[in-house]
Amino acid sequence: MNSAPLPFLPMTRPTIDEDTIAGVCDVLRSGWITSGPKVKEFEQLLSQLFGGRPVRVFNSGTAALEIALRIAGIGPGDEVITTPLSWVATSNVILAGGARPVFVDIDPFTRNINLDHIEKAITPATRAIMPVDLAGLPVNRDRLYEIAGKHGLRVVEDAAQAFGSNWDGRPIGSFGDLVSFSFHPNKNITSIEGGCLVMTTADEASLAEQYRLQGVIRSGTDGMDVIRAGGKFNLTDVAARVGIGQLRRLEEFTENRRELASRYFDKLDTPEFKSLGLRLPLPDFERSNWHMFQVMLPAGRIPGGRAAVMDALRDLGIGSGVHYPPIHLFTLYRGLGWKPGDFPYAEEAGCNLLTLPLFPAMTRDDVTRVVLALAAVLQTLIPS
Ligand SMILES: *Cc1c(COP(=O)(O)O)cnc(C)c1O
């Protein structure tokens, strides 16, 4: 029996509803399309979500991180402790500010920075810890802030992937030091491009506004001053309106992702996949927003490695992704002194982790389809 081929299932896809599209059209017709009332509204809604803390939005998550480091006063001669298993933005922003990243290997179970090894990496030059909640699974905030407090360090949370995650019921971003999120289309909510920074004080929010737009400080009807050189990192009202539409769906998006992730566990947590050497992520359905569903392949047992699996899945109409090659092995970072073997768990994850499709509009049948395809691909590729 022949049936029509199923449409390609991407690794992720944003859900933009008709109300948001209509809202964007309204903004475009309004005569005010760059930063204005929609940016203010988006910031207020975000602040509500984070318990009233000050929030400012930017044109990327990367900008939010760079500005967080500037607000924390981190620059040349300073060290920032972070994970080698992240999107390269995490450590690029440290270099961009003139500081030096200090990598601490991941915990192979959470795939996040191993908090047990942070204290060994602290030197007199250490100024901050920048943890990443990979795939949305939050780093242990109790331990993180205990270590930071004990050593007088700032924390710049790169929570780009953790929008909608929580630590013991408290939303990530609603507590802590400087917390940065990204609204890139692949993230749990999007403003096309964009990001935000959650801060603690009004002074920090004022600095964020200055760094965001040329250092400009306005006063009265016609007053303007510049004390420090800011950049050009403001979000447009068009983008903010997309973000507002997404925010309304946050709970639904997170619920769908958790439900689909749980479906993956039902189908993948079997003796068959175990014997094929597949390793699953931590089954957390309380804290994680399930930004990604990442399995660890037995790539060493597969001729052609992970790429062969990805190619075969693509031939079956299924997208997959790599998150991430370890940062310290990029040419730029090797040039700064890092080498293979420095962070073995991050390197193993970098070679073996595969991100499977997971996004709010996916169905339970889509999960079944991915799992059946993965089983077929592994059985074909792994020599018995
Ligand atoms: C996406 C992401 C960023 C950067 O966000 P952009 O909006 O793309 O600039 C930084 N860190 C992590 C961990 C990310 O996933």
The ligand as an ORCA input file, in Angstrom:
! r2SCAN-3c Opt
* xyz 0 1
  C      20.757     31.260     21.804
  C      21.799     31.339     22.860
  C      22.556     32.499     23.065
  C      22.509     33.688     22.156
  O      21.273     34.208     21.890
  P      21.040     35.049     20.549
  O      19.669     35.612     20.738
  O      21.135     34.092     19.405
  O      22.075     36.109     20.486
  C      23.462     32.518     24.096
  N      23.637     31.459     24.891
  C      22.936     30.322     24.731
  C      23.151     29.188     25.669
  C      22.010     30.214     23.698
  O      21.350     29.070     23.531
*
